[in-house]
């Protein structure tokens, strides 16, 4: 099971067992990972799970990506831009508030997938409401071991 998925599952299962990894981006009892965020795509009802690798490849082709820090904690997965000039200025000035790029409730994350030809590339699906469409968020980990099984 990939490391990120194990963290999602273990954090969802029991919030008190999340690993402590202090960082200016994270709160107490949070785990953080460095990644490149390529963007997202909305899946319509015709998409099947077998189509997910092609969808992920399309998202990767559309964007150069942004460096982010993914923080798993407090029942949320939150992404913070790490190459944002304002975020760097805030960190250098001693202010710890860095605005989040996005945050997803762990209960809204439904699937985790990888691309076979790009082992560091992964995605997850979110579905904020039961009647809404799935959204696929595509990332590439800076360390392949983060997403390896």
DSSP file (Angstrom, degrees, kcal/mol; ACC not computed):
  #  RESIDUE AA STRUCTURE BP1 BP2  ACC     N-H-->O    O-->H-N    N-H-->O    O-->H-N    TCO  KAPPA ALPHA  PHI   PSI    X-CA   Y-CA   Z-CA
    1    1 A X              0   0    0      0, 0.0     5,-0.1     0, 0.0   147,-0.1   0.000 360.0 360.0 360.0 131.2    0.0    0.0    0.0
    2    2 A X     >  -     0   0    0      1,-0.1     4,-2.6   145,-0.1     5,-0.2  -0.201 360.0-120.7 -59.3 148.3    1.5    3.4   -0.9
    3    3 A X  H  > S+     0   0    0    145,-0.7     4,-2.3   143,-0.4   144,-0.2   0.914 111.6  50.0 -57.2 -47.9    2.9    5.5    1.9
    4    4 A X  H  > S+     0   0    0    142,-1.0     4,-2.5     1,-0.2    -1,-0.2   0.912 111.6  48.5 -60.4 -42.0    0.5    8.4    1.2
    5    5 A X  H  > S+     0   0    0      1,-0.2     4,-2.9     2,-0.2    -1,-0.2   0.902 109.2  52.8 -65.6 -39.9   -2.5    6.2    1.1
    6    6 A X  H  X S+     0   0    0     -4,-2.6     4,-3.1     1,-0.2     5,-0.3   0.904 109.9  49.2 -60.8 -39.8   -1.5    4.5    4.4
    7    7 A X  H  X S+     0   0    0     -4,-2.3     4,-2.7     2,-0.2     5,-0.3   0.929 111.3  49.3 -65.0 -44.2   -1.2    7.9    6.0
    8    8 A X  H  X S+     0   0    0     -4,-2.5     4,-2.4     2,-0.2    -2,-0.2   0.952 116.0  42.9 -57.4 -49.7   -4.7    8.9    4.7
    9    9 A X  H  X S+     0   0    0     -4,-2.9     4,-2.8     1,-0.2    -2,-0.2   0.930 116.2  46.0 -65.7 -46.8   -6.2    5.7    5.9
   10   10 A X  H  X S+     0   0    0     -4,-3.1     4,-2.3    -5,-0.2     7,-0.3   0.873 114.1  49.0 -66.9 -34.6   -4.5    5.7    9.3
   11   11 A X  H  < S+     0   0    0     -4,-2.7    -1,-0.2    -5,-0.3    -2,-0.2   0.885 114.3  45.7 -70.3 -37.4   -5.3    9.3    9.9
   12   12 A X  H  < S+     0   0    0     -4,-2.4     3,-0.3    -5,-0.3    -2,-0.2   0.901 114.4  49.1 -68.9 -39.2   -8.9    8.7    8.9
   13   13 A X  H  < S+     0   0    0     -4,-2.8     2,-0.3     1,-0.3    -2,-0.2   0.920 133.2   2.2 -68.5 -44.2   -9.1    5.6   11.1
   14   14 A X    ><  -     0   0    0     -4,-2.3     3,-1.9    -5,-0.2    -1,-0.3  -0.793  58.2-165.6-150.6 100.6   -7.6    7.2   14.2
   15   15 A X  G >  S+     0   0    0     -3,-0.3     3,-1.4    -2,-0.3    59,-0.2   0.797  87.2  65.2 -56.6 -32.3   -6.6   10.8   14.3
   16   16 A X  G 3  S+     0   0    0      1,-0.3    -1,-0.3    -5,-0.0    -5,-0.1   0.622  95.0  58.4 -71.5 -12.7   -4.6   10.3   17.5
   17   17 A X  G <  S+     0   0    0     -3,-1.9    -1,-0.3    -7,-0.3    -2,-0.2   0.305  73.0 126.6-101.1  10.1   -2.0    8.0   15.8
   18   18 A X    <   -     0   0    0     -3,-1.4     2,-0.2    -4,-0.1    12,-0.1  -0.373  67.8-105.5 -65.3 148.5   -0.9   10.5   13.1
   19   19 A X        -     0   0    0     10,-0.1     2,-0.5     1,-0.1    -1,-0.1  -0.514  27.5-120.3 -80.4 140.9    2.9   10.9   13.0
   20   20 A X        +     0   0    0     -2,-0.2     2,-0.2     9,-0.2    11,-0.1  -0.707  41.1 160.3 -82.3 123.2    4.4   14.1   14.4
   21   21 A X        -     0   0    0      9,-0.9     5,-0.1    -2,-0.5    -1,-0.0  -0.671  28.4-148.6-142.4  83.2    6.4   16.1   11.8
   22   22 A X        +     0   0    0     -2,-0.2     2,-0.3     3,-0.1     5,-0.1  -0.242  31.8 151.3 -59.6 138.9    6.8   19.7   12.8
   23   23 A X    >   -     0   0    0      3,-0.4     3,-1.0     4,-0.0    -2,-0.1  -0.969  58.9-110.9-160.3 153.0    7.0   22.1    9.9
   24   24 A X  T 3  S+     0   0    0     -2,-0.3    74,-0.2     1,-0.2    -2,-0.1   0.703 120.6  50.1 -64.3 -14.5    6.1   25.7    9.4
   25   25 A X  T 3  S+     0   0    0     72,-0.1     2,-0.3     2,-0.1    -1,-0.2   0.609 105.6  65.1 -94.7 -14.5    3.3   24.4    7.1
   26   26 A X    <   -     0   0    0     -3,-1.0    -3,-0.4    -5,-0.1     2,-0.1  -0.709  67.2-134.2-118.1 160.9    1.8   21.9    9.5
   27   27 A X    >   -     0   0    0     -2,-0.3     3,-0.6     1,-0.2    -6,-0.3  -0.398  53.7 -62.2 -94.7 179.0    0.0   21.7   12.8
   28   28 A X  T 3  S+     0   0    0      1,-0.2    -1,-0.2    -2,-0.1    46,-0.2  -0.364 123.0  22.2 -60.3 142.5    0.7   19.4   15.6
   29   29 A X  T 3  S+     0   0    0      1,-0.2    45,-0.4    44,-0.1     2,-0.3   0.905  95.8 132.1  64.4  45.8    0.2   15.7   14.7
   30   30 A X    <   -     0   0    0     -3,-0.6    -9,-0.9    43,-0.2     2,-0.4  -0.917  47.2-147.4-126.4 154.1    0.6   16.2   11.0
   31   31 A X  E     -A   72   0A   0     41,-2.5    41,-3.4    -2,-0.3     2,-0.3  -0.958  19.1-162.2-116.7 137.6    2.6   14.5    8.3
   32   32 A X  E     -A   71   0A   0     -2,-0.4     2,-0.3    39,-0.2    39,-0.2  -0.926   9.1-174.1-126.5 151.3    4.0   16.5    5.3
   33   33 A X  E     -A   70   0A   0     37,-2.4    37,-3.2    -2,-0.3     2,-0.4  -0.989  23.1-127.5-138.4 143.4    5.2   15.5    1.9
   34   34 A X  E     +A   69   0A   0     -2,-0.3   108,-1.6    35,-0.2   109,-0.4  -0.772  43.9 149.9 -89.9 138.7    6.9   17.6   -0.9
   35   35 A X  E     -AB  68 141A   0     33,-2.4    33,-3.1    -2,-0.4     2,-0.5  -0.958  47.0-110.9-156.1 170.0    5.2   17.2   -4.3
   36   36 A X  E     -AB  67 140A   0    104,-2.6   104,-2.0    -2,-0.3     2,-0.6  -0.960  29.2-148.3-107.5 128.0    4.5   18.9   -7.6
   37   37 A X  E     +AB  66 139A   0     29,-3.2    29,-1.8    -2,-0.5   102,-0.2  -0.884  17.0 179.7-101.1 119.0    0.8   19.7   -8.1
   38   38 A X  E     -     0   0A   0    100,-2.5     2,-0.3    -2,-0.6    27,-0.3   0.726  46.3-105.5 -90.1 -24.6   -0.3   19.5  -11.8
   39   39 A X  E     - B   0 138A   0     99,-1.0    99,-2.7    27,-0.1    -1,-0.3  -0.887  33.9 -79.2 132.8-164.4   -3.9   20.4  -11.3
   40   40 A X  E     - B   0 137A   0     -2,-0.3     2,-0.3    97,-0.2    97,-0.2  -0.892  21.6-158.2-137.7 166.0   -7.3   18.7  -11.4
   41   41 A X  E     - B   0 136A   0     95,-1.8    95,-3.2    -2,-0.3     2,-0.4  -0.991  22.0-125.6-145.2 139.7   -9.9   17.4  -13.8
   42   42 A X  E     - B   0 135A   0     -2,-0.3     2,-0.5    93,-0.2    93,-0.2  -0.740  22.7-142.7 -87.4 131.1  -13.6   16.7  -13.2
   43   43 A X        -     0   0    0     91,-2.7    91,-0.5    -2,-0.4     2,-0.1  -0.791  11.9-148.8 -92.8 130.1  -14.7   13.2  -14.2
   44   44 A X    >   -     0   0    0     -2,-0.5     3,-1.7    89,-0.1    90,-0.0  -0.418  36.3 -91.8 -89.8 177.4  -18.1   12.9  -15.7
   45   45 A X  T 3  S+     0   0    0      1,-0.3    -1,-0.1    -2,-0.1    -2,-0.0   0.669 121.0  64.2 -65.7 -17.2  -20.3    9.9  -15.2
   46   46 A X  T 3  S+     0   0    0      2,-0.1    -1,-0.3     0, 0.0     2,-0.1   0.657  78.3 103.5 -81.3 -15.5  -18.9    8.2  -18.4
   47   47 A X    <   -     0   0    0     -3,-1.7     2,-0.3     2,-0.0    -4,-0.0  -0.443  56.0-160.6 -69.5 138.4  -15.3    7.9  -17.0
   48   48 A X    >   -     0   0    0     -2,-0.1     3,-1.6     1,-0.1     4,-0.4  -0.760  33.0-106.9-111.3 162.7  -14.4    4.4  -15.8
   49   49 A X  G >  S+     0   0    0     -2,-0.3     3,-1.2     1,-0.3     4,-0.3   0.832 119.2  62.1 -57.8 -31.4  -11.5    3.5  -13.4
   50   50 A X  G 3  S+     0   0    0      1,-0.2     3,-0.3     2,-0.1     4,-0.3   0.726  98.5  57.2 -66.8 -20.4   -9.6    2.1  -16.3
   51   51 A X  G <> S+     0   0    0     -3,-1.6     4,-2.1     1,-0.2     3,-0.4   0.566  80.3  92.1 -85.2  -9.8   -9.6    5.6  -17.9
   52   52 A X  H <> S+     0   0    0     -3,-1.2     4,-2.8    -4,-0.4     5,-0.2   0.875  80.2  54.1 -58.2 -43.9   -7.9    7.2  -14.9
   53   53 A X  H  > S+     0   0    0     -4,-0.3     4,-2.2    -3,-0.3    -1,-0.2   0.893 110.8  47.3 -59.3 -37.4   -4.2    6.8  -16.1
   54   54 A X  H  > S+     0   0    0     -3,-0.4     4,-2.0    -4,-0.3    -1,-0.2   0.894 112.0  49.9 -69.0 -39.1   -5.1    8.6  -19.4
   55   55 A X  H  X S+     0   0    0     -4,-2.1     4,-2.0     2,-0.2    -2,-0.2   0.925 111.0  49.3 -62.9 -44.8   -6.9   11.4  -17.5
   56   56 A X  H  X S+     0   0    0     -4,-2.8     4,-2.3     1,-0.2    -2,-0.2   0.911 109.7  51.3 -61.1 -43.6   -3.9   11.8  -15.2
   57   57 A X  H  X S+     0   0    0     -4,-2.2     4,-2.0     1,-0.2    -1,-0.2   0.878 108.5  52.6 -62.9 -37.5   -1.5   12.0  -18.2
   58   58 A X  H  X S+     0   0    0     -4,-2.0     4,-1.5     2,-0.2    -1,-0.2   0.896 108.7  48.9 -64.4 -41.1   -3.7   14.6  -19.7
   59   59 A X  H  X S+     0   0    0     -4,-2.0     4,-0.9     1,-0.2    -2,-0.2   0.904 110.7  51.3 -65.1 -41.1   -3.6   16.8  -16.6
   60   60 A X  H  < S+     0   0    0     -4,-2.3     3,-0.5     1,-0.2    -2,-0.2   0.884 108.9  51.0 -63.4 -38.7    0.2   16.4  -16.5
   61   61 A X  H  < S+     0   0    0     -4,-2.0    -1,-0.2     1,-0.2    -2,-0.2   0.831 106.1  56.1 -68.3 -31.8    0.5   17.5  -20.1
   62   62 A X  H  < S+     0   0    0     -4,-1.5     2,-0.3    -5,-0.1    -1,-0.2   0.732 110.4  41.3 -72.2 -23.2   -1.6   20.6  -19.5
   63   63 A X     <  -     0   0    0     -4,-0.9   -24,-0.1    -3,-0.5     3,-0.1  -0.926  58.3-147.0-134.4 148.9    0.5   22.1  -16.7
   64   64 A X        -     0   0    0     -2,-0.3    -1,-0.1     1,-0.1   -26,-0.1   0.715  59.2-129.1 -79.5 -23.3    4.1   22.6  -15.7
   65   65 A X        -     0   0    0    -27,-0.3     2,-0.4   -29,-0.1   -27,-0.2   0.007   8.8-108.5  94.2 159.7    3.1   22.1  -12.1
   66   66 A X  E     -A   37   0A   0    -29,-1.8   -29,-3.2    -3,-0.1     2,-0.3  -0.980  28.6-114.4-125.7 137.7    3.6   23.9   -8.8
   67   67 A X  E     +A   36   0A   0     -2,-0.4    15,-2.5   -31,-0.2    16,-0.8  -0.577  46.8 172.9 -69.3 129.5    5.8   22.9   -5.9
   68   68 A X  E     -AC  35  81A   0    -33,-3.1   -33,-2.4    -2,-0.3     2,-0.5  -0.928  34.6-135.0-135.3 159.8    3.6   22.2   -2.9
   69   69 A X  E     -AC  34  80A   0     11,-2.4    11,-1.9    -2,-0.3     2,-0.5  -0.985  23.0-150.5-112.3 119.3    3.8   20.8    0.6
   70   70 A X  E     -AC  33  79A   0    -37,-3.2   -37,-2.4    -2,-0.5     2,-0.5  -0.802  12.6-166.8 -90.8 127.0    1.0   18.3    1.3
   71   71 A X  E     -AC  32  78A   0      7,-3.1     7,-2.7    -2,-0.5     2,-0.6  -0.967   6.7-163.9-119.8 122.9    0.1   18.2    4.9
   72   72 A X  E     +AC  31  77A   0    -41,-3.4   -41,-2.5    -2,-0.5     2,-0.3  -0.928  42.2 102.2-107.6 117.2   -2.1   15.4    6.3
   73   73 A X  E >   + C   0  76A   0      3,-2.6     3,-1.8    -2,-0.6   -43,-0.2  -0.931  55.8  39.5 178.0 161.1   -3.6   16.2    9.7
   74   74 A X  T 3  S-     0   0    0    -45,-0.4     3,-0.1    -2,-0.3   -44,-0.1   0.851 126.6 -62.5  53.5  39.0   -6.6   17.3   11.6
   75   75 A X  T 3  S+     0   0    0      1,-0.2    31,-2.0   -64,-0.1    32,-0.4   0.707 118.6 102.0  61.9  22.1   -8.8   15.2    9.3
   76   76 A X  E <   -CD  73 105A   0     -3,-1.8    -3,-2.6    29,-0.3     2,-0.5  -0.966  63.4-147.0-134.6 149.5   -7.7   17.3    6.3
   77   77 A X  E     -CD  72 104A   0     27,-2.9    27,-3.1    -2,-0.3     2,-0.4  -0.988  31.3-176.2-109.1 119.2   -5.2   17.0    3.4
   78   78 A X  E     -CD  71 103A   0     -7,-2.7    -7,-3.1    -2,-0.5     2,-0.4  -0.939  15.3-151.7-122.6 140.0   -4.0   20.6    2.8
   79   79 A X  E     -CD  70 102A   0     23,-2.8    22,-3.1    -2,-0.4    23,-1.1  -0.935   9.5-170.9-112.9 132.8   -1.7   21.8    0.0
   80   80 A X  E     -C   69   0A   0    -11,-1.9   -11,-2.4    -2,-0.4     2,-0.3  -0.981  26.8-120.6-120.6 131.6    0.6   24.8    0.5
   81   81 A X  E     -C   68   0A   0     18,-0.5   -13,-0.3    -2,-0.4     3,-0.1  -0.533  23.5-172.3 -68.9 132.8    2.5   26.4   -2.4
   82   82 A X  S    S+     0   0    0    -15,-2.5   -14,-0.2    -2,-0.3    -1,-0.1   0.579  81.0  51.9-103.1 -13.1    6.2   26.3   -1.6
   83   83 A X  S    S+     0   0    0    -16,-0.8     2,-0.4     4,-0.0    -1,-0.1   0.254  78.5 120.8-104.9  12.8    7.5   28.4   -4.6
   84   84 A X     >  -     0   0    0    -17,-0.2     4,-2.3     1,-0.1     5,-0.2  -0.636  60.5-143.1 -78.8 127.4    5.1   31.2   -4.0
   85   85 A X  H  > S+     0   0    0     -2,-0.4     4,-2.3     1,-0.2    -1,-0.1   0.865 100.6  51.3 -60.2 -38.7    6.9   34.5   -3.4
   86   86 A X  H  > S+     0   0    0      2,-0.2     4,-2.3     1,-0.2    -1,-0.2   0.888 108.8  51.3 -67.3 -37.8    4.4   35.7   -0.7
   87   87 A X  H  > S+     0   0    0      2,-0.2     4,-2.3     1,-0.2    -2,-0.2   0.916 110.7  48.4 -64.9 -41.9    4.7   32.4    1.1
   88   88 A X  H  X S+     0   0    0     -4,-2.3     4,-2.7     2,-0.2     5,-0.2   0.919 110.7  50.9 -63.2 -42.6    8.6   32.7    1.2
   89   89 A X  H  X S+     0   0    0     -4,-2.3     4,-2.0     1,-0.2     6,-0.2   0.908 110.4  49.6 -61.9 -42.0    8.3   36.3    2.4
   90   90 A X  H  <>S+     0   0    0     -4,-2.3     5,-1.5     1,-0.2     4,-0.4   0.911 112.8  46.9 -62.8 -42.4    6.0   35.2    5.2
   91   91 A X  H ><5S+     0   0    0     -4,-2.3     3,-0.8     1,-0.2    -2,-0.2   0.900 113.1  48.2 -67.7 -40.1    8.3   32.4    6.3
   92   92 A X  H 3<5S+     0   0    0     -4,-2.7    -1,-0.2     1,-0.2    -2,-0.2   0.822 109.0  53.7 -70.9 -29.9   11.4   34.6    6.2
   93   93 A X  T 3<5S-     0   0    0     -4,-2.0    -1,-0.2    -5,-0.2    -2,-0.2   0.530 119.4-109.7 -82.2  -4.0    9.7   37.4    8.2
   94   94 A X  T < 5S+     0   0    0     -3,-0.8     2,-0.3    -4,-0.4    -3,-0.2   0.368  74.6 134.7  94.6  -6.1    8.8   34.9   10.9
   95   95 A X      < -     0   0    0     -5,-1.5    -1,-0.3    -6,-0.2    -2,-0.1  -0.625  40.8-160.7 -77.8 134.6    5.1   34.8   10.2
   96   96 A X        +     0   0    0     -2,-0.3     2,-0.8    -3,-0.1    -1,-0.1   0.502  57.7 104.3 -96.2  -3.6    3.8   31.3   10.2
   97   97 A X        +     0   0    0     -7,-0.1     2,-0.5     2,-0.0    -2,-0.1  -0.704  40.7 169.6 -85.1 114.1    0.6   31.9    8.3
   98   98 A X        -     0   0    0     -2,-0.8   -11,-0.1   -74,-0.2     2,-0.0  -0.992  37.1-117.5-119.8 123.7    0.9   30.7    4.7
   99   99 A X        -     0   0    0     -2,-0.5   -18,-0.5     1,-0.1     2,-0.2  -0.342  30.0-118.1 -65.1 140.0   -2.4   30.5    2.8
  100  100 A X        -     0   0    0      1,-0.1   -20,-0.2   -20,-0.1     3,-0.1  -0.516   6.2-147.4 -77.2 141.5   -3.4   27.1    1.6
  101  101 A X  S    S-     0   0    0    -22,-3.1     2,-0.3     1,-0.4   -21,-0.2   0.911  79.9 -30.8 -70.5 -44.5   -3.8   26.4   -2.1
  102  102 A X  E     -D   79   0A   0    -23,-1.1   -23,-2.8    -3,-0.0    -1,-0.4  -0.967  55.9-149.5-163.5 165.1   -6.6   23.9   -1.2
  103  103 A X  E     -D   78   0A   0     -2,-0.3     2,-0.4   -25,-0.2   -25,-0.3  -0.995   7.9-165.2-142.7 139.2   -7.7   21.6    1.5
  104  104 A X  E     -D   77   0A   0    -27,-3.1   -27,-2.9    -2,-0.3     2,-0.2  -0.989  25.5-120.7-127.3 132.7   -9.7   18.4    1.3
  105  105 A X  E >   -D   76   0A   0     -2,-0.4     3,-1.9   -29,-0.2     4,-0.5  -0.497  24.2-129.7 -64.9 134.7  -11.5   16.6    4.1
  106  106 A X  G >  S+     0   0    0    -31,-2.0     3,-1.0     1,-0.3    -1,-0.1   0.808 107.9  61.4 -60.3 -28.7  -10.0   13.1    4.3
  107  107 A X  G 3  S+     0   0    0    -32,-0.4    -1,-0.3     1,-0.2   -31,-0.1   0.718  99.9  55.6 -69.7 -18.7  -13.5   11.6    4.3
  108  108 A X  G <  S+     0   0    0     -3,-1.9    19,-1.6    18,-0.1     2,-0.6   0.552  84.9  94.9 -89.6  -8.7  -14.0   13.1    0.8
  109  109 A X  E <   +E  126   0A   0     -3,-1.0    17,-0.2    -4,-0.5     3,-0.1  -0.745  46.8 166.6 -85.7 120.8  -11.0   11.4   -0.7
  110  110 A X  E     +     0   0A   0     15,-2.6     2,-0.3    -2,-0.6    -1,-0.2   0.777  51.2  24.2-110.6 -31.0  -12.2    8.2   -2.3
  111  111 A X  E     -E  125   0A   0     14,-0.7    14,-1.8     2,-0.0     2,-0.4  -0.974  51.4-157.3-140.5 152.3   -9.5    6.7   -4.5
  112  112 A X  E     +E  124   0A   0     -2,-0.3     2,-0.3    12,-0.2    12,-0.2  -0.996  21.6 174.1-127.3 132.5   -5.7    6.7   -4.8
  113  113 A X  E     -E  123   0A   0     10,-2.5    10,-2.5    -2,-0.4     2,-0.3  -0.960  14.8-158.5-140.3 156.6   -4.0    5.9   -8.2
  114  114 A X  E     -E  122   0A   0     -2,-0.3     2,-0.5     8,-0.2     8,-0.2  -0.903  23.5-119.4-128.4 159.5   -0.5    5.8   -9.7
  115  115 A X  E >   -E  118   0A   0      6,-1.4     3,-0.6     3,-0.7     6,-0.3  -0.894  18.3-146.8 -98.3 127.4    0.8    5.9  -13.2
  116  116 A X  T 3  S+     0   0    0     -2,-0.5     3,-0.3     1,-0.2    -1,-0.1   0.889  97.8  47.1 -61.4 -42.2    2.9    2.8  -14.0
  117  117 A X  T 3  S+     0   0    0      1,-0.3     2,-0.4    -3,-0.1    -1,-0.2   0.621 117.9  43.0 -79.1 -12.7    5.3    4.5  -16.3
  118  118 A X  E X  S-E  115   0A   0     -3,-0.6     3,-2.1     3,-0.1    -3,-0.7  -0.768  71.2-175.2-130.1  84.9    5.9    7.4  -13.9
  119  119 A X  E 3  S+     0   0A   0     -2,-0.4    -1,-0.1    -3,-0.3    -2,-0.1   0.712  81.9  53.6 -60.7 -22.1    6.2    5.8  -10.4
  120  120 A X  E 3  S+     0   0A   0     20,-0.1    21,-3.0    -6,-0.1     2,-0.4   0.586  90.1  94.4 -87.0  -9.1    6.4    9.1   -8.6
  121  121 A X  E <   + F   0 140A   0     -3,-2.1    -6,-1.4    -6,-0.3     2,-0.3  -0.670  51.1 159.7 -86.7 134.0    3.1   10.3  -10.1
  122  122 A X  E     -EF 114 139A   0     17,-2.4    17,-3.1    -2,-0.4     2,-0.3  -0.951  17.6-167.8-146.8 165.3   -0.1    9.8   -8.2
  123  123 A X  E     -EF 113 138A   0    -10,-2.5   -10,-2.5    -2,-0.3     2,-0.3  -0.961   4.9-158.6-147.2 164.3   -3.6   11.1   -7.9
  124  124 A X  E     -EF 112 137A   0     13,-1.5    13,-2.6    -2,-0.3     2,-0.4  -0.979  17.6-128.4-141.7 157.2   -6.6   10.9   -5.7
  125  125 A X  E     -EF 111 136A   0    -14,-1.8   -15,-2.6    -2,-0.3   -14,-0.7  -0.839  18.5-164.8-105.7 142.2  -10.3   11.5   -6.3
  126  126 A X  E     -EF 109 135A   0      9,-2.4     9,-2.3    -2,-0.4     2,-0.2  -0.923  11.1-176.0-121.2 152.3  -12.4   13.8   -4.2
  127  127 A X        -     0   0    0    -19,-1.6     7,-0.1    -2,-0.4    -2,-0.0  -0.737   4.1-171.9-145.7  91.8  -16.2   14.0   -4.0
  128  128 A X  S    S+     0   0    0      5,-0.3     2,-0.3    -2,-0.2    -1,-0.1   0.846  74.8  23.6 -59.0 -37.9  -17.3   16.8   -1.8
  129  129 A X  S >  S-     0   0    0      4,-0.2     3,-1.5   -21,-0.1    -1,-0.0  -0.928  80.4-119.3-127.8 153.4  -21.0   15.9   -1.9
  130  130 A X  T 3  S+     0   0    0     -2,-0.3    -1,-0.1     1,-0.3    -2,-0.1   0.758 114.9  46.6 -64.3 -23.4  -22.6   12.6   -2.6
  131  131 A X  T 3  S+     0   0    0      2,-0.1    -1,-0.3    -4,-0.0     2,-0.1   0.401  97.5  91.7 -99.0   3.5  -24.5   14.0   -5.6
  132  132 A X  S <  S-     0   0    0     -3,-1.5     2,-0.1     1,-0.1     0, 0.0  -0.480  81.0 -99.1 -94.3 167.7  -21.4   15.8   -7.1
  133  133 A X        -     0   0    0     -2,-0.1    -5,-0.3     1,-0.1    -4,-0.2  -0.438  41.2-100.2 -80.1 157.3  -18.9   14.6   -9.7
  134  134 A X        -     0   0    0    -91,-0.5   -91,-2.7    -7,-0.1     2,-0.4  -0.488  30.2-151.7 -74.4 148.1  -15.5   13.2   -8.8
  135  135 A X  E     -BF  42 126A   0     -9,-2.3    -9,-2.4   -93,-0.2     2,-0.5  -0.994   5.6-147.4-122.5 128.3  -12.5   15.5   -9.2
  136  136 A X  E     -BF  41 125A   0    -95,-3.2   -95,-1.8    -2,-0.4     2,-0.5  -0.853   9.1-162.0 -98.4 122.9   -9.1   13.9   -9.9
  137  137 A X  E     -BF  40 124A   0    -13,-2.6   -13,-1.5    -2,-0.5     2,-0.4  -0.922  10.2-153.2-107.3 126.4   -6.1   15.8   -8.4
  138  138 A X  E     +BF  39 123A   0    -99,-2.7  -100,-2.5    -2,-0.5   -99,-1.0  -0.861  19.8 165.2-112.4 133.0   -2.7   14.9   -9.9
  139  139 A X  E     -BF  37 122A   0    -17,-3.1   -17,-2.4    -2,-0.4     2,-0.4  -0.879  27.5-146.2-135.2 163.2    0.7   15.1   -8.2
  140  140 A X  E     -BF  36 121A   0   -104,-2.0  -104,-2.6    -2,-0.3   -19,-0.3  -0.969  24.8-134.5-132.2 122.2    4.2   14.0   -8.6
  141  141 A X  E     -B   35   0A   0    -21,-3.0  -106,-0.2    -2,-0.4     3,-0.1  -0.428   7.1-138.2 -72.0 146.7    6.2   13.2   -5.4
  142  142 A X  S    S+     0   0    0   -108,-1.6     2,-0.5     1,-0.2    -1,-0.1   0.747  97.8  47.0 -75.5 -22.6    9.7   14.6   -5.2
  143  143 A X  S >  S-     0   0    0   -109,-0.4     3,-1.8     1,-0.1     4,-0.5  -0.975  73.7-153.3-122.1 117.7   10.7   11.2   -3.7
  144  144 A X  G >> S+     0   0    0     -2,-0.5     3,-1.1     1,-0.3     4,-0.8   0.796  93.3  67.5 -59.5 -29.5    9.5    8.1   -5.5
  145  145 A X  G 34 S+     0   0    0      1,-0.3  -142,-0.3     2,-0.2    -1,-0.3   0.734  87.0  69.9 -64.7 -21.4    9.7    6.1   -2.2
  146  146 A X  G <4 S+     0   0    0     -3,-1.8  -142,-1.0     1,-0.2  -143,-0.4   0.857 111.3  28.4 -64.0 -35.8    6.8    8.3   -0.9
  147  147 A X  T <4 S+     0   0    0     -3,-1.1    -1,-0.2    -4,-0.5    -2,-0.2   0.389  94.8 115.8-108.6   2.4    4.3    6.6   -3.2
  148  148 A X     <        0   0    0     -4,-0.8  -145,-0.7    -3,-0.2  -144,-0.1  -0.382 360.0 360.0 -71.5 149.4    6.0    3.2   -3.6
  149  149 A X              0   0    0   -147,-0.2    -1,-0.1    -2,-0.1    -4,-0.1   0.445 360.0 360.0 -87.1 360.0    4.2    0.1   -2.4
